[in-house]
Amino acid sequence: MKNLAILIILMLTVISCSYFEGAERTMKERGYECMYTYKGELQGCNYIK
């Protein structure tokens, strides 16, 4: 049962990382650039000139 819970958590982590990667790629294709703090937190997004 523990193995199943660990497997589910790992799968959800991979899915969420893939989702965020795809979302960031889409924003860049649309002409947006996001800034992050040194902690990795989102600071803000702007249009790419």
C-alpha distance matrix in Angstrom:
0.0 3.8 5.4 5.2 6.5 8.8 9.9 10.8 12.6 14.5 15.5 16.9 18.7 20.3 21.3 22.9 24.7 26.1 27.2 29.1 30.7 31.9 33.3 35.1 36.6 37.8 39.4 41.2 42.5 43.9 45.7 43.6 42.8 40.4 41.0 38.3 38.8 38.3 34.9 33.8 34.3 36.2 39.8 41.4 42.2 45.7 47.5 48.3 52.0
3.8 0.0 3.8 5.4 5.2 6.2 8.6 10.0 10.7 12.4 14.3 15.5 16.7 18.6 20.1 21.3 22.8 24.6 25.9 27.3 28.8 30.5 31.8 33.3 34.9 36.4 37.8 39.5 40.9 42.4 44.0 41.7 40.7 38.1 38.4 35.6 35.9 35.1 31.7 30.9 31.6 33.7 37.3 39.1 40.1 43.6 45.6 46.2 50.0
5.4 3.8 0.0 3.8 5.5 5.1 6.1 8.6 9.9 10.5 12.2 14.3 15.4 16.6 18.3 20.0 21.2 22.6 24.3 26.0 27.1 28.7 30.3 31.8 33.1 34.7 36.4 37.8 39.1 40.8 42.5 40.4 39.4 37.1 37.6 34.9 35.5 34.6 31.5 30.3 31.3 33.3 37.0 38.6 39.3 42.7 44.5 44.8 48.6
5.2 5.4 3.8 0.0 3.8 5.5 5.1 6.2 8.7 9.9 10.5 12.4 14.3 15.5 16.5 18.4 20.1 21.2 22.5 24.5 25.9 27.0 28.6 30.5 31.7 33.0 34.8 36.5 37.6 39.1 41.0 39.1 38.4 36.2 37.0 34.6 35.4 35.0 31.8 30.3 30.9 32.6 36.3 37.6 38.1 41.5 43.1 43.7 47.5
6.5 5.2 5.5 3.8 0.0 3.8 5.4 5.2 6.3 8.7 9.9 10.7 12.4 14.4 15.4 16.6 18.5 20.1 21.1 22.8 24.5 25.9 27.1 28.8 30.5 31.7 33.2 35.0 36.4 37.7 39.4 37.2 36.4 33.9 34.6 32.0 32.6 32.3 29.0 27.7 28.1 29.8 33.5 34.9 35.7 39.3 41.1 41.9 45.7
8.8 6.2 5.1 5.5 3.8 0.0 3.8 5.5 5.1 6.2 8.6 10.0 10.6 12.5 14.3 15.5 16.6 18.5 20.0 21.3 22.7 24.5 25.9 27.2 28.8 30.4 31.9 33.3 34.9 36.5 38.0 35.7 34.7 32.2 32.7 29.9 30.5 29.9 26.7 25.4 26.3 28.2 31.9 33.5 34.3 37.8 39.7 40.2 43.9
9.9 8.6 6.1 5.1 5.4 3.8 0.0 3.8 5.5 5.2 6.2 8.7 9.9 10.7 12.3 14.3 15.5 16.6 18.4 20.2 21.2 22.7 24.4 26.0 27.2 28.7 30.5 32.0 33.1 34.9 36.6 34.7 33.9 31.8 32.6 30.2 31.3 30.8 27.8 26.1 27.0 28.5 32.3 33.6 34.0 37.3 38.8 39.2 42.9
10.8 10.0 8.6 6.2 5.2 5.5 3.8 0.0 3.8 5.5 5.1 6.2 8.6 10.0 10.5 12.3 14.3 15.4 16.4 18.5 20.0 21.1 22.5 24.4 25.8 27.0 28.7 30.5 31.6 33.1 34.9 33.0 32.4 30.3 31.3 29.1 30.3 30.2 27.1 25.2 25.6 26.9 30.7 31.7 32.1 35.5 37.0 37.7 41.5
12.6 10.7 9.9 8.7 6.3 5.1 5.5 3.8 0.0 3.8 5.5 5.2 6.2 8.8 9.9 10.6 12.4 14.3 15.3 16.6 18.4 20.1 21.1 22.6 24.4 25.8 27.1 28.9 30.4 31.8 33.3 31.1 30.2 27.7 28.5 26.0 26.9 26.7 23.5 21.9 22.3 23.9 27.6 29.0 29.6 33.1 35.0 35.7 39.5
14.5 12.4 10.5 9.9 8.7 6.2 5.2 5.5 3.8 0.0 3.8 5.5 5.1 6.3 8.6 10.0 10.7 12.4 14.3 15.6 16.6 18.5 20.1 21.3 22.7 24.5 26.0 27.3 28.8 30.6 32.0 30.0 28.9 26.7 27.5 25.1 26.2 25.8 22.9 21.0 22.0 23.6 27.3 28.7 29.1 32.4 34.0 34.3 38.1
15.5 14.3 12.2 10.5 9.9 8.6 6.2 5.1 5.5 3.8 0.0 3.8 5.4 5.2 6.2 8.6 10.0 10.6 12.3 14.4 15.4 16.6 18.4 20.1 21.2 22.6 24.5 26.0 27.1 28.8 30.6 28.9 28.3 26.4 27.7 25.8 27.3 27.3 24.6 22.3 23.0 24.0 27.8 28.6 28.6 31.8 33.1 33.4 37.2
16.9 15.5 14.3 12.4 10.7 10.0 8.7 6.2 5.2 5.5 3.8 0.0 3.8 5.5 5.1 6.1 8.5 9.8 10.4 12.3 14.2 15.3 16.4 18.3 19.9 21.0 22.6 24.5 25.7 27.0 28.8 26.8 26.3 24.2 25.5 23.6 25.1 25.5 22.6 20.3 20.5 21.3 25.0 25.8 26.0 29.3 30.8 31.6 35.3
18.7 16.7 15.4 14.3 12.4 10.6 9.9 8.6 6.2 5.1 5.4 3.8 0.0 3.8 5.5 5.2 6.2 8.6 9.9 10.7 12.3 14.3 15.4 16.6 18.4 20.0 21.3 22.8 24.5 26.0 27.3 25.1 24.2 21.9 22.8 20.6 22.0 22.1 19.3 17.0 17.7 18.8 22.6 23.7 24.1 27.4 29.1 29.6 33.4
20.3 18.6 16.6 15.5 14.4 12.5 10.7 10.0 8.8 6.3 5.2 5.5 3.8 0.0 3.8 5.5 5.2 6.2 8.6 10.1 10.6 12.3 14.3 15.5 16.5 18.3 20.1 21.3 22.6 24.5 26.1 24.3 23.5 21.7 23.0 21.2 23.1 23.1 20.8 18.1 19.1 19.9 23.6 24.4 24.2 27.2 28.5 28.6 32.3
21.3 20.1 18.3 16.5 15.4 14.3 12.3 10.5 9.9 8.6 6.2 5.1 5.5 3.8 0.0 3.8 5.5 5.2 6.2 8.8 9.9 10.6 12.3 14.4 15.4 16.5 18.5 20.2 21.1 22.7 24.7 23.0 22.8 21.2 23.0 21.6 23.8 24.5 22.2 19.2 19.6 19.7 23.4 23.7 23.2 26.2 27.3 27.7 31.4
22.9 21.3 20.0 18.4 16.6 15.5 14.3 12.3 10.6 10.0 8.6 6.1 5.2 5.5 3.8 0.0 3.8 5.4 5.0 6.2 8.6 9.9 10.5 12.3 14.2 15.3 16.6 18.5 20.0 21.2 22.8 20.7 20.3 18.3 19.9 18.4 20.5 21.4 19.1 16.1 16.0 16.2 19.9 20.3 20.1 23.3 24.8 25.5 29.3
24.7 22.8 21.2 20.1 18.5 16.6 15.5 14.3 12.4 10.7 10.0 8.5 6.2 5.2 5.5 3.8 0.0 3.8 5.4 5.2 6.1 8.6 9.9 10.6 12.3 14.2 15.5 16.7 18.4 20.1 21.4 19.3 18.4 16.6 18.0 16.4 18.6 19.2 17.2 14.0 14.8 15.0 18.7 19.3 19.0 22.1 23.4 23.7 27.4
26.1 24.6 22.6 21.2 20.1 18.5 16.6 15.4 14.3 12.4 10.6 9.8 8.6 6.2 5.2 5.4 3.8 0.0 3.8 5.5 5.1 6.1 8.6 10.0 10.6 12.3 14.3 15.5 16.5 18.5 20.2 18.8 18.4 17.3 19.3 18.4 21.1 21.9 20.3 16.9 17.6 17.2 20.7 20.7 19.7 22.3 23.1 23.1 26.8
27.2 25.9 24.3 22.5 21.1 20.0 18.4 16.4 15.3 14.3 12.3 10.4 9.9 8.6 6.2 5.0 5.4 3.8 0.0 3.8 5.5 5.2 6.2 8.7 10.0 10.6 12.4 14.4 15.4 16.7 18.7 17.1 17.3 16.0 18.4 17.9 20.7 22.1 20.4 16.9 16.8 15.8 19.3 18.8 17.7 20.5 21.3 21.9 25.6
29.1 27.3 26.0 24.5 22.8 21.3 20.2 18.5 16.6 15.6 14.4 12.3 10.7 10.1 8.8 6.2 5.2 5.5 3.8 0.0 3.8 5.4 5.0 6.1 8.5 9.8 10.5 12.4 14.2 15.3 16.7 14.5 14.2 12.5 14.7 14.0 16.9 18.4 17.0 13.4 13.2 12.2 15.6 15.3 14.5 17.4 18.7 19.3 23.0
30.7 28.8 27.1 25.9 24.5 22.7 21.2 20.0 18.4 16.6 15.4 14.2 12.3 10.6 9.9 8.6 6.1 5.1 5.5 3.8 0.0 3.8 5.5 5.2 6.2 8.6 10.0 10.8 12.4 14.4 15.6 14.0 13.4 12.5 14.8 14.4 17.6 18.7 17.8 14.1 14.8 13.7 16.9 16.5 15.2 17.6 18.3 18.2 21.8
31.9 30.5 28.7 27.0 25.9 24.5 22.7 21.1 20.1 18.5 16.6 15.3 14.3 12.3 10.6 9.9 8.6 6.1 5.2 5.4 3.8 0.0 3.8 5.5 5.1 6.1 8.7 10.0 10.5 12.4 14.4 13.5 14.0 13.8 16.7 17.0 20.4 21.9 21.2 17.4 17.6 15.9 18.8 17.7 15.8 17.8 17.9 17.9 21.5
33.3 31.8 30.3 28.6 27.1 25.9 24.4 22.5 21.1 20.1 18.4 16.4 15.4 14.3 12.3 10.5 9.9 8.6 6.2 5.0 5.5 3.8 0.0 3.8 5.5 5.1 6.3 8.8 9.9 10.7 12.6 11.1 11.9 11.4 14.6 15.2 18.7 20.7 20.0 16.2 15.6 13.5 16.1 14.7 12.7 14.9 15.3 16.0 19.7
35.1 33.3 31.8 30.5 28.8 27.2 26.0 24.4 22.6 21.3 20.1 18.3 16.6 15.5 14.4 12.3 10.6 10.0 8.7 6.1 5.2 5.5 3.8 0.0 3.8 5.4 5.1 6.3 8.7 9.9 10.8 8.8 8.7 8.3 11.4 12.3 15.9 17.9 17.7 13.9 13.8 11.5 13.9 12.5 10.5 12.6 13.1 13.4 17.1
36.6 34.9 33.1 31.7 30.5 28.8 27.2 25.8 24.4 22.7 21.2 19.9 18.4 16.5 15.4 14.2 12.3 10.6 10.0 8.5 6.2 5.1 5.5 3.8 0.0 3.8 5.5 5.2 6.2 8.7 10.0 9.4 9.8 10.7 13.9 15.2 18.9 20.6 20.7 16.9 17.2 15.0 17.1 15.6 13.0 14.2 13.8 13.2 16.6
37.8 36.4 34.7 33.0 31.7 30.4 28.7 27.0 25.8 24.5 22.6 21.0 20.0 18.3 16.5 15.3 14.2 12.3 10.6 9.8 8.6 6.1 5.1 5.4 3.8 0.0 3.8 5.4 5.1 6.3 8.8 8.7 10.5 11.8 15.4 17.1 20.8 23.0 23.0 19.2 18.9 16.2 18.0 15.8 12.9 13.7 12.9 13.1 16.4
39.4 37.8 36.4 34.8 33.2 31.9 30.5 28.7 27.1 26.0 24.5 22.6 21.3 20.1 18.5 16.6 15.5 14.3 12.4 10.5 10.0 8.7 6.3 5.1 5.5 3.8 0.0 3.8 5.4 5.1 6.4 5.2 7.3 8.6 12.4 14.5 18.3 20.8 21.1 17.5 16.8 13.7 15.0 12.4 9.2 10.0 9.4 10.1 13.6
41.2 39.5 37.8 36.5 35.0 33.3 32.0 30.5 28.9 27.3 26.0 24.5 22.8 21.3 20.2 18.5 16.7 15.5 14.4 12.4 10.8 10.0 8.8 6.3 5.2 5.4 3.8 0.0 3.8 5.3 5.0 4.9 6.0 8.5 11.9 14.4 18.2 20.4 21.2 17.7 17.6 14.7 15.7 13.4 10.1 10.1 8.9 8.1 11.5
42.5 40.9 39.1 37.6 36.4 34.9 33.1 31.6 30.4 28.8 27.1 25.7 24.5 22.6 21.1 20.0 18.4 16.5 15.4 14.2 12.4 10.5 9.9 8.7 6.2 5.1 5.4 3.8 0.0 3.8 5.4 7.4 9.5 12.2 15.7 18.2 22.0 24.1 24.9 21.3 21.2 18.3 19.3 16.8 13.3 12.8 10.8 9.8 12.5
43.9 42.4 40.8 39.1 37.7 36.5 34.9 33.1 31.8 30.6 28.8 27.0 26.0 24.5 22.7 21.2 20.1 18.5 16.7 15.3 14.4 12.4 10.7 9.9 8.7 6.3 5.1 5.3 3.8 0.0 3.8 6.0 9.3 12.0 15.7 18.5 22.2 24.8 25.6 22.1 21.4 18.0 18.7 15.6 11.9 11.0 8.6 8.9 11.4
45.7 44.0 42.5 41.0 39.4 38.0 36.6 34.9 33.3 32.0 30.6 28.8 27.3 26.1 24.7 22.8 21.4 20.2 18.7 16.7 15.6 14.4 12.6 10.8 10.0 8.8 6.4 5.0 5.4 3.8 0.0 3.8 6.8 10.2 13.5 16.7 20.4 23.0 24.2 21.0 20.3 17.0 17.0 13.9 10.1 8.4 5.6 5.1 7.8
43.6 41.7 40.4 39.1 37.2 35.7 34.7 33.0 31.1 30.0 28.9 26.8 25.1 24.3 23.0 20.7 19.3 18.8 17.1 14.5 14.0 13.5 11.1 8.8 9.4 8.7 5.2 4.9 7.4 6.0 3.8 0.0 3.8 6.6 10.0 13.2 16.8 19.6 20.7 17.6 16.7 13.3 13.2 10.2 6.4 5.4 4.4 5.3 8.9
42.8 40.7 39.4 38.4 36.4 34.7 33.9 32.4 30.2 28.9 28.3 26.3 24.2 23.5 22.8 20.3 18.4 18.4 17.3 14.2 13.4 14.0 11.9 8.7 9.8 10.5 7.3 6.0 9.5 9.3 6.8 3.8 0.0 3.8 6.7 10.0 13.6 16.2 17.6 14.6 14.1 11.0 10.8 8.5 5.5 5.4 6.1 5.8 9.5
40.4 38.1 37.1 36.2 33.9 32.2 31.8 30.3 27.7 26.7 26.4 24.2 21.9 21.7 21.2 18.3 16.6 17.3 16.0 12.5 12.5 13.8 11.4 8.3 10.7 11.8 8.6 8.5 12.2 12.0 10.2 6.6 3.8 0.0 3.8 6.6 10.3 13.1 14.1 11.2 10.4 7.3 7.4 5.7 4.1 6.4 8.8 9.4 12.9
41.0 38.4 37.6 37.0 34.6 32.7 32.6 31.3 28.5 27.5 27.7 25.5 22.8 23.0 23.0 19.9 18.0 19.3 18.4 14.7 14.8 16.7 14.6 11.4 13.9 15.4 12.4 11.9 15.7 15.7 13.5 10.0 6.7 3.8 0.0 3.8 6.9 9.9 11.5 9.2 8.6 6.3 5.3 5.4 6.1 8.2 11.2 11.5 14.5
38.3 35.6 34.9 34.6 32.0 29.9 30.2 29.1 26.0 25.1 25.8 23.6 20.6 21.2 21.6 18.4 16.4 18.4 17.9 14.0 14.4 17.0 15.2 12.3 15.2 17.1 14.5 14.4 18.2 18.5 16.7 13.2 10.0 6.6 3.8 0.0 3.8 6.6 7.7 5.5 5.4 4.6 5.0 7.2 9.0 11.8 14.8 15.2 18.3
38.8 35.9 35.5 35.4 32.6 30.5 31.3 30.3 26.9 26.2 27.3 25.1 22.0 23.1 23.8 20.5 18.6 21.1 20.7 16.9 17.6 20.4 18.7 15.9 18.9 20.8 18.3 18.2 22.0 22.2 20.4 16.8 13.6 10.3 6.9 3.8 0.0 3.8 5.3 5.2 5.3 6.5 6.0 9.4 12.1 14.7 18.0 18.4 21.1
38.3 35.1 34.6 35.0 32.3 29.9 30.8 30.2 26.7 25.8 27.3 25.5 22.1 23.1 24.5 21.4 19.2 21.9 22.1 18.4 18.7 21.9 20.7 17.9 20.6 23.0 20.8 20.4 24.1 24.8 23.0 19.6 16.2 13.1 9.9 6.6 3.8 0.0 3.8 5.4 7.4 9.7 9.8 13.1 15.5 18.0 21.0 20.9 23.6
34.9 31.7 31.5 31.8 29.0 26.7 27.8 27.1 23.5 22.9 24.6 22.6 19.3 20.8 22.2 19.1 17.2 20.3 20.4 17.0 17.8 21.2 20.0 17.7 20.7 23.0 21.1 21.2 24.9 25.6 24.2 20.7 17.6 14.1 11.5 7.7 5.3 3.8 0.0 3.8 5.6 9.0 10.2 13.7 16.3 19.3 22.5 22.8 25.8
33.8 30.9 30.3 30.3 27.7 25.4 26.1 25.2 21.9 21.0 22.3 20.3 17.0 18.1 19.2 16.1 14.0 16.9 16.9 13.4 14.1 17.4 16.2 13.9 16.9 19.2 17.5 17.7 21.3 22.1 21.0 17.6 14.6 11.2 9.2 5.5 5.2 5.4 3.8 0.0 3.8 6.6 8.8 11.7 13.7 16.9 19.9 20.1 23.4
34.3 31.6 31.3 30.9 28.1 26.3 27.0 25.6 22.3 22.0 23.0 20.5 17.7 19.1 19.6 16.0 14.8 17.6 16.8 13.2 14.8 17.6 15.6 13.8 17.2 18.9 16.8 17.6 21.2 21.4 20.3 16.7 14.1 10.4 8.6 5.4 5.3 7.4 5.6 3.8 0.0 3.8 6.2 9.3 11.9 15.4 18.7 19.7 22.9
36.2 33.7 33.3 32.6 29.8 28.2 28.5 26.9 23.9 23.6 24.0 21.3 18.8 19.9 19.7 16.2 15.0 17.2 15.8 12.2 13.7 15.9 13.5 11.5 15.0 16.2 13.7 14.7 18.3 18.0 17.0 13.3 11.0 7.3 6.3 4.6 6.5 9.7 9.0 6.6 3.8 0.0 3.8 5.8 8.2 11.8 15.1 16.4 19.8
39.8 37.3 37.0 36.3 33.5 31.9 32.3 30.7 27.6 27.3 27.8 25.0 22.6 23.6 23.4 19.9 18.7 20.7 19.3 15.6 16.9 18.8 16.1 13.9 17.1 18.0 15.0 15.7 19.3 18.7 17.0 13.2 10.8 7.4 5.3 5.0 6.0 9.8 10.2 8.8 6.2 3.8 0.0 3.8 7.3 10.3 13.9 15.5 18.3
41.4 39.1 38.6 37.6 34.9 33.5 33.6 31.7 29.0 28.7 28.6 25.8 23.7 24.4 23.7 20.3 19.3 20.7 18.8 15.3 16.5 17.7 14.7 12.5 15.6 15.8 12.4 13.4 16.8 15.6 13.9 10.2 8.5 5.7 5.4 7.2 9.4 13.1 13.7 11.7 9.3 5.8 3.8 0.0 3.8 6.8 10.5 12.6 15.5
42.2 40.1 39.3 38.1 35.7 34.3 34.0 32.1 29.6 29.1 28.6 26.0 24.1 24.2 23.2 20.1 19.0 19.7 17.7 14.5 15.2 15.8 12.7 10.5 13.0 12.9 9.2 10.1 13.3 11.9 10.1 6.4 5.5 4.1 6.1 9.0 12.1 15.5 16.3 13.7 11.9 8.2 7.3 3.8 0.0 3.8 7.1 9.3 12.5
45.7 43.6 42.7 41.5 39.3 37.8 37.3 35.5 33.1 32.4 31.8 29.3 27.4 27.2 26.2 23.3 22.1 22.3 20.5 17.4 17.6 17.8 14.9 12.6 14.2 13.7 10.0 10.1 12.8 11.0 8.4 5.4 5.4 6.4 8.2 11.8 14.7 18.0 19.3 16.9 15.4 11.8 10.3 6.8 3.8 0.0 3.8 6.4 9.0
47.5 45.6 44.5 43.1 41.1 39.7 38.8 37.0 35.0 34.0 33.1 30.8 29.1 28.5 27.3 24.8 23.4 23.1 21.3 18.7 18.3 17.9 15.3 13.1 13.8 12.9 9.4 8.9 10.8 8.6 5.6 4.4 6.1 8.8 11.2 14.8 18.0 21.0 22.5 19.9 18.7 15.1 13.9 10.5 7.1 3.8 0.0 3.8 6.2
48.3 46.2 44.8 43.7 41.9 40.2 39.2 37.7 35.7 34.3 33.4 31.6 29.6 28.6 27.7 25.5 23.7 23.1 21.9 19.3 18.2 17.9 16.0 13.4 13.2 13.1 10.1 8.1 9.8 8.9 5.1 5.3 5.8 9.4 11.5 15.2 18.4 20.9 22.8 20.1 19.7 16.4 15.5 12.6 9.3 6.4 3.8 0.0 3.8
52.0 50.0 48.6 47.5 45.7 43.9 42.9 41.5 39.5 38.1 37.2 35.3 33.4 32.3 31.4 29.3 27.4 26.8 25.6 23.0 21.8 21.5 19.7 17.1 16.6 16.4 13.6 11.5 12.5 11.4 7.8 8.9 9.5 12.9 14.5 18.3 21.1 23.6 25.8 23.4 22.9 19.8 18.3 15.5 12.5 9.0 6.2 3.8 0.0
